[in-house]
């Protein structure tokens, strides 16, 4: 007789966990508090982003996750674009970091392009004073709103996973989970509910090295005449945001210059990237504010800073913004990439992936369920 499992939360971590369980023969039930996932999993760029991960286990996890993404998206009949990424350089110190990164990354499909080669990759790049760029072939874009909505149907029809919607789990007491007077039981319970982890296990949440991050993002309208930007586009500030670039020896010097010239951007955790979905719309962001409680209001000046910096490296046929929003996700404060804990026998919490959820979740959850996970 097959084992049973309950997964709390139908965001990307919950979906990844449910899939990992089902392919190993579990009878899986996913319980989600809303009628569809509406949290951080749909409020992002849709970037599957191996270049942001340091060499070794995390980079390998990102590539494994990407392979699962491709299989899952094909099954769910969702759009994706494996178009790679470009980080633009307009100063010599930026270009030097990129060259060093390529030199110490022999296993990645990366190279430094000159200005002409960069402009051939994307018509959206601002060519004024452009020195070159870092090109990576690894990155893939999905539409998170489409994918997170469609994947449950695929998991249900192809892997036999049951989804229970509009049901908030208010208590876990293994082997049971409770929603008011209703309860369900299973051999294993996985809590994959983002910041709802705080509600279900408040003591564990308080004791964990976790905070929360609020990010602001924007979306530009579909570009006219089916105009495509090609790869995901990034400015220099992204070089100091992602841990993958710490392998470059001259990165501290670049960071020092940015701290002097872009102090206000760094105060609000701003680094700027752009990705285009299958409809031609362009997602732009983002900022990073850290606290346990946030006011619910977006800051217009942050959106303006994002758009102004965007203009230094990218120019689009239509710059019209038609949506703005913010997302909130738990984030580790100790430099780790996730937290995987067992608060009681039979219960596993997977949380704290921060901004790496789309990139790492499928790989991480496959490791956790498959018994190969080791904390880094």
Buried (B, 14 or more C-beta within 10 A) or exposed (E): EEEBBBBBBBBBBBBBBBBBBBBBEBBBBBBBBEEBBBBBBBBBBBBBBBBBBBBEBBBBBBBBBBEBBBEBBEBBEBBBBBBBBBBBBBBEBBBBBBBBBBEEBEEBEBBBBEBEEBBEBBBBBBEEEBBBBBBBBBBBBBBBBBBBBBBBEBBBEEBEBEBBBEBBBEEBEBBEBEBEEEEBEBBBBBBBBBBBBBBBBEEBBEEBEBBBBBBBBBBBBBBEEEBBBBBBBBBBBBBBBBEBBBBBEBBEEBBEBBEEEBEEBBEBBBBBBBBBBBEBBBBBBBBBBEEEEEEEEBBEEBBEBBBEBBEBBBBBBBBEBEEBEBBBBBBBEEEEBBBBBEBEEBBBBBBBBBBBBBBBBBBBBBBBBEEEBEEE
